[in-house]
Amino acid sequence: MSEAERPDRLTRRVTVEDIRALAGPSTPHFALQVRNRIRKLIEGLPEDDPVRREGEMQIAGSRNWRTTVGDPRGGTGVAF
């Protein structure tokens, strides 16, 4: 995944749905790139803007993306 942004997001106002679309399918492998993309999209927005609040919430949650490893059911993710 690149940190390059979709051209249409650069020519219109960013929405909460844009932020969720970036963060929703993210995996730990791409957490840093997604976090940086979200940060770029929300910079300059007022503190009370709902898009900025959603972005900040997703950025805060990205710390969990980086530390989530293995099988979510409690296994190691390795088949024997």
C-alpha distances in whole Angstrom, upper triangle without the diagonal:
4,7,9,10,12,15,17,16,18,21,22,23,20,21,21,19,16,16,16,14,11,12,14,12,10,10,12,9,7,10,10,7,8,12,12,11,13,16,16,16,19,21,24,25,28,28,30,27,26,22,22,24,21,18,20,21,17,17,20,19,15,18,19,15,15,18,18,19,21,22,23,26,27,27,25,23,25,27,30
4,5,8,10,13,16,15,15,19,20,21,18,20,21,19,16,16,17,15,12,14,16,14,12,13,14,12,9,11,10,7,9,12,10,9,12,14,13,14,18,19,22,23,26,27,29,26,25,22,22,24,21,18,20,21,18,17,20,20,17,19,20,17,17,21,21,22,24,26,26,30,31,30,28,26,28,31,34
4,6,10,12,15,13,13,17,18,19,16,18,19,18,15,14,16,14,11,13,16,15,13,14,15,13,10,11,9,5,7,9,7,6,10,11,10,11,14,15,18,20,23,24,26,23,23,19,18,21,19,16,17,19,16,15,18,18,15,18,20,17,17,20,21,23,25,27,27,31,32,32,30,28,30,33,36
4,7,9,12,11,11,14,16,17,15,18,19,18,14,15,17,15,12,15,18,17,15,17,18,16,13,14,13,9,10,12,10,8,11,12,10,11,15,16,18,20,23,24,26,23,23,19,19,22,20,17,19,21,18,17,21,21,18,21,23,20,20,24,25,26,29,30,30,34,35,35,33,31,33,36,39
4,6,8,7,7,11,12,13,12,14,16,15,11,12,15,13,10,14,16,16,15,18,19,18,14,15,14,11,10,12,10,7,10,12,9,9,13,14,16,17,21,22,24,21,20,17,17,20,18,15,18,20,17,17,20,21,18,21,23,20,21,25,25,27,29,31,30,34,35,35,34,32,34,37,40
4,6,6,7,10,11,13,11,13,15,14,10,12,15,12,11,14,16,16,16,19,21,20,16,18,17,14,13,15,14,10,12,14,12,11,15,16,18,19,22,24,25,22,21,17,18,21,19,17,20,21,19,19,23,22,21,24,25,22,24,27,27,29,31,32,31,34,36,37,35,33,35,38,41
4,5,5,7,9,12,12,14,17,16,13,15,17,15,14,18,20,20,20,23,25,24,20,21,20,17,16,18,16,13,14,16,13,12,16,17,18,19,23,25,26,22,22,18,20,23,21,19,22,24,22,22,25,26,24,27,28,26,27,31,31,32,35,35,35,38,40,40,39,37,39,41,45
4,5,5,7,9,9,12,15,14,11,14,16,14,14,18,19,19,20,23,26,25,21,22,22,19,17,19,18,14,15,17,14,12,15,17,18,18,21,24,24,20,20,17,18,21,20,18,22,23,21,22,25,25,24,28,29,26,28,31,31,33,35,36,35,38,40,41,40,38,40,42,46
4,6,6,7,6,9,12,11,8,10,13,12,11,15,17,18,18,22,23,23,19,19,19,16,14,16,15,11,11,13,11,8,11,14,15,14,18,20,21,17,17,13,15,18,16,14,18,20,18,18,22,22,21,24,26,24,25,29,29,31,33,34,33,36,38,39,38,36,39,41,45
4,6,8,8,12,15,15,11,13,16,15,14,17,20,21,21,24,25,25,21,21,20,17,16,17,15,12,12,13,10,8,11,13,13,14,18,20,21,18,18,15,16,19,18,16,19,21,20,20,23,24,23,26,28,26,27,30,31,33,36,37,35,39,40,41,40,38,41,43,47
4,7,9,12,16,16,13,15,18,17,17,20,22,23,24,27,29,28,24,25,24,21,19,20,19,15,16,17,14,11,14,15,15,15,18,21,22,18,19,16,17,21,20,18,21,24,22,23,26,27,26,29,31,29,30,34,34,36,39,40,38,42,43,44,44,41,44,46,50
4,6,9,13,13,11,14,16,16,16,19,21,22,23,27,28,28,25,24,24,21,19,20,19,15,15,16,14,11,13,14,14,13,16,19,19,16,16,13,15,18,18,17,20,22,21,21,25,25,25,28,30,28,30,33,33,36,38,39,37,40,42,44,43,41,44,46,50
4,6,10,11,10,12,15,15,15,18,19,22,22,26,27,28,24,23,23,21,18,18,18,15,13,14,13,9,10,12,12,10,13,16,15,12,12,10,12,15,14,14,17,19,18,19,22,23,23,26,28,26,28,32,32,35,37,38,36,39,41,42,42,40,43,46,49
4,7,8,6,8,11,11,12,14,16,18,18,22,24,24,21,20,20,18,15,15,15,12,10,12,11,7,8,11,11,10,13,15,15,11,10,7,9,12,11,10,14,15,15,16,19,19,19,23,24,23,25,28,28,31,33,34,32,35,37,39,38,36,40,42,46
4,5,5,7,9,10,11,13,14,17,18,21,23,24,21,20,21,19,16,16,16,14,11,13,13,10,10,13,14,11,14,15,14,10,9,6,9,11,9,10,13,14,13,15,18,18,19,22,23,22,25,27,27,30,32,32,30,33,35,37,37,35,39,41,45
4,5,5,6,9,10,11,12,15,16,20,21,23,20,18,19,18,15,15,16,14,11,13,14,11,10,14,15,12,14,14,13,10,7,5,8,9,6,8,11,11,11,13,16,15,16,20,20,19,22,25,24,27,30,30,27,30,32,34,34,33,36,39,42
4,5,5,6,9,10,10,13,14,18,21,22,19,18,20,18,14,15,17,14,12,15,16,12,13,17,18,16,18,18,17,14,11,9,12,12,9,10,14,13,12,15,17,16,17,21,21,19,22,25,24,27,29,28,26,29,31,33,33,31,35,37,40
4,5,5,6,9,10,12,13,17,19,20,17,16,17,15,12,13,14,11,9,12,12,9,11,14,16,14,17,18,18,14,12,9,11,13,10,10,13,14,12,14,17,16,16,20,20,18,21,24,23,26,28,28,26,30,32,33,33,31,34,36,40
4,5,5,6,8,11,11,15,17,18,15,13,14,13,10,10,12,9,7,10,11,8,9,13,15,13,16,16,16,13,11,7,9,10,7,6,10,10,8,10,13,13,12,16,17,15,18,21,20,23,26,26,24,27,29,31,31,29,32,35,38
4,5,5,5,9,10,14,16,18,15,13,16,15,11,12,14,12,10,13,14,12,13,16,19,17,19,18,18,15,12,10,12,12,8,8,11,10,8,11,13,12,12,16,16,14,17,20,19,22,24,24,21,24,27,28,28,27,30,32,36
4,6,5,7,9,13,16,17,14,13,16,14,10,12,14,12,10,14,15,13,14,18,20,19,21,21,21,18,15,12,14,15,12,11,14,14,11,13,16,14,14,18,17,15,18,21,20,22,24,24,22,25,27,28,28,26,29,31,35
4,6,7,7,11,13,14,11,10,12,10,7,9,11,8,8,11,12,11,13,16,19,18,20,20,21,18,16,13,14,15,11,10,13,13,9,11,14,13,11,15,15,13,15,18,18,20,22,23,21,25,26,28,27,25,28,30,34
4,6,5,9,11,12,10,8,11,10,7,8,11,10,8,12,14,12,13,16,20,18,21,20,20,18,16,13,14,14,10,9,11,10,7,9,11,9,8,12,12,10,13,15,15,17,20,20,18,22,23,25,24,23,26,28,32
4,6,9,12,14,12,11,14,13,10,12,15,13,12,15,17,16,17,20,23,21,23,23,22,20,17,15,16,16,12,12,14,12,9,12,14,11,11,14,13,11,14,16,15,17,19,18,16,20,22,23,23,21,25,27,31
4,7,10,11,10,10,14,13,10,13,15,14,14,17,19,17,19,22,25,24,26,26,26,23,21,18,19,19,16,15,17,15,12,14,16,13,12,15,14,11,14,16,14,15,17,17,15,19,21,22,21,19,22,24,28
4,7,8,6,7,10,10,7,10,13,12,12,15,17,16,18,21,24,23,26,25,25,23,21,18,19,19,15,14,16,14,11,12,14,11,9,12,11,8,10,13,12,13,15,16,15,19,20,21,20,18,21,24,27
4,5,6,6,10,10,9,11,14,14,15,17,19,19,21,23,27,26,29,27,28,26,24,22,22,21,18,17,18,17,13,13,15,12,9,11,10,6,8,10,9,10,12,13,13,16,17,18,17,15,18,20,24
4,5,5,8,10,10,11,14,15,15,17,19,20,21,23,27,27,29,27,29,27,25,23,22,22,19,17,18,16,13,13,14,11,8,9,8,5,5,7,7,8,11,13,13,17,17,17,15,14,17,20,24
4,6,8,9,10,12,13,14,16,18,19,20,22,24,27,28,30,29,30,29,27,24,24,24,21,19,20,19,16,15,16,14,11,12,12,8,7,10,10,10,13,15,16,19,19,19,17,15,17,21,24
4,6,5,6,9,10,11,12,14,16,17,19,20,24,24,27,26,28,26,24,21,21,21,19,16,17,17,13,12,15,13,10,12,12,9,8,12,12,13,16,18,18,22,22,22,20,19,21,24,27
4,6,5,6,9,10,11,12,14,15,17,18,22,22,24,23,25,23,22,19,18,18,16,13,14,14,10,9,11,10,6,8,9,6,6,10,11,13,16,18,17,21,21,22,21,19,22,25,29
4,6,5,6,9,10,10,12,14,16,16,20,21,23,22,25,23,22,19,18,19,17,14,14,15,12,9,12,12,8,9,11,9,8,12,13,15,19,21,21,25,25,25,23,22,25,28,31
4,5,5,6,9,10,11,12,15,16,19,20,23,23,25,23,22,19,18,19,17,14,15,16,13,11,14,14,10,12,14,12,11,15,16,18,21,23,23,26,27,27,25,24,26,29,32
4,5,5,6,9,10,11,12,14,18,18,21,20,22,20,19,15,15,16,14,11,12,13,9,8,12,11,8,11,13,10,11,15,15,17,20,22,21,25,26,27,25,24,26,29,33
4,5,5,6,9,10,11,12,16,16,19,18,20,18,17,14,13,14,12,9,9,11,8,6,9,9,7,9,12,10,11,14,15,18,21,23,22,26,26,27,26,25,28,31,34
4,5,5,6,9,10,11,14,15,18,18,20,19,18,15,14,15,14,11,11,13,11,9,12,13,10,13,15,14,14,17,19,21,24,26,25,29,30,31,29,28,30,34,37
4,5,5,6,9,10,14,14,18,18,20,17,17,14,13,15,13,10,12,14,11,10,14,14,12,15,17,15,16,19,20,22,25,27,26,30,31,32,30,29,31,34,38
4,5,5,6,9,12,12,15,15,16,14,13,10,9,11,10,6,8,10,8,7,11,12,11,14,16,14,16,19,20,22,26,27,25,29,30,31,30,29,32,35,38
4,5,5,6,10,10,13,13,15,14,14,11,9,11,11,7,8,11,10,8,11,13,12,14,17,16,16,20,21,24,27,29,28,31,32,33,32,31,34,37,41
4,6,5,9,10,14,15,17,15,16,12,11,14,13,10,11,14,13,11,15,17,15,17,20,19,19,23,24,27,30,32,30,34,35,36,35,34,36,39,43
4,6,8,9,12,13,15,12,13,9,9,12,11,8,11,14,12,12,15,17,16,18,21,19,21,24,25,28,31,32,30,34,35,36,35,34,37,40,43
4,6,6,9,10,12,9,10,7,5,9,9,7,8,11,11,11,14,16,15,18,20,20,21,24,25,28,31,32,31,34,35,37,36,35,38,41,45
4,6,9,10,13,11,13,10,8,11,12,10,10,14,14,12,15,18,17,19,22,22,22,25,27,30,33,35,33,37,37,39,38,37,40,43,47
4,6,9,12,10,13,11,9,12,14,12,13,16,17,16,18,21,21,23,25,25,26,29,30,34,37,38,36,40,41,42,42,41,44,47,50
4,7,8,6,9,8,6,10,12,10,11,14,15,15,17,20,20,22,25,25,26,29,30,33,36,37,35,39,40,42,41,40,43,46,50
4,5,5,9,9,7,9,12,12,12,15,17,17,18,21,22,24,26,26,28,30,31,35,38,39,37,40,41,43,43,42,45,48,52
4,6,9,9,7,7,11,11,10,12,15,15,15,18,20,21,23,24,26,28,29,33,36,37,34,38,38,41,41,40,44,47,50
4,6,9,7,7,10,12,11,13,16,16,17,19,21,23,24,25,27,29,30,34,37,37,35,38,39,41,41,41,44,47,51
4,5,5,6,9,10,11,12,14,15,17,18,20,22,24,24,27,29,29,33,36,36,34,37,38,40,40,40,43,46,49
4,5,5,6,9,10,10,12,14,15,16,18,21,22,22,25,27,27,31,33,33,31,34,35,37,38,37,40,43,47
4,5,5,6,9,10,11,12,14,15,16,19,21,20,23,25,25,29,32,32,29,33,34,36,36,35,39,41,45
4,5,5,6,8,10,10,12,14,15,18,19,20,21,24,25,28,31,32,30,33,34,36,36,35,38,41,45
4,5,5,6,9,10,11,12,14,16,18,19,21,23,23,27,30,30,28,31,32,34,34,34,37,40,44
4,6,5,6,9,10,11,12,15,16,16,19,21,21,24,27,27,25,28,29,32,32,31,34,37,41
4,5,5,6,9,10,10,13,15,15,17,19,20,23,26,27,25,28,29,31,31,30,33,36,40
4,5,5,6,9,10,12,14,14,16,18,19,23,26,27,25,28,29,31,31,30,34,37,40
4,5,5,6,9,11,12,13,15,17,17,21,24,25,22,25,26,28,28,28,32,35,38
4,5,5,6,9,10,10,13,15,15,19,21,22,20,23,24,26,26,25,29,32,35
4,5,5,7,10,10,11,14,15,18,22,23,21,25,25,27,26,26,29,32,36
4,5,6,8,10,11,13,14,18,21,22,20,24,24,26,25,26,29,32,35
4,5,6,7,9,11,11,15,18,19,17,20,20,23,22,22,26,29,32
4,5,5,7,9,10,13,17,18,17,20,20,22,21,21,24,27,31
4,5,5,7,9,12,16,18,16,20,19,21,20,20,23,27,30
4,5,5,6,10,13,15,13,16,16,18,17,18,21,24,27
4,6,5,9,12,13,12,16,16,17,17,16,19,22,26
4,6,8,12,14,14,18,17,18,16,16,19,22,25
4,6,10,12,12,15,14,15,14,14,17,21,24
4,7,9,8,12,11,12,11,12,15,18,21
4,7,8,11,10,10,8,8,11,15,18
4,6,9,8,7,5,5,8,11,14
4,5,6,5,5,5,8,10,14
4,5,7,9,8,12,14,17
4,6,9,9,12,13,16
4,7,8,11,13,15
4,6,8,9,12
4,5,8,10
4,7,10
4,7
4
